[in-house]
């Protein structure tokens, strides 16, 4: 009888452990399924941010197709279509954050634009580029941040003994306006753009 009772206890213990394992695996599976459902559920905030990002980066417009040239019997063109494009600047672009580099490139670009269009001096082009940059990009004070003066351990210990291990840095926030800014005096055709696209800033070097 004692042996039979012991076998029953072992069997009951095995069943109990099996139930615990089943419950644990069931809870894990439930958590995985819940996580998948939460990830796949549409988020209003995500959709809103994606729409804002797309509207900021991409600008959709309808471009009328080129009609093509109408030629005479001898091959001389009677009528032809020349497409022209307006080139705008995004002065709030992150590529212009380095003010020193921007001013250097703006100076070179101004001289080239003055020689290309011959409508104003290079100084006027430069003044317009700088003023539009300052109008569409500003750094505004945000908060103070306390940081260590040195990352070197020995220097840090010396600064701690002098009670001068930390310093306060002012943190600013960039305020950007991504509106298109027209700097060039007129629209340009494809051949003109081929030359303009080799100029600083217009060649995407920033």
Helices and strands as residue ranges (DSSP letters): H 2-40, H 44-57, E 70-71, E 77-79, E 84-85, E 88-90, G 94-96, H 99-117, H 122-136, E 137-148, H 153-161, E 166-176, E 180-182, E 188-189, H 190-196
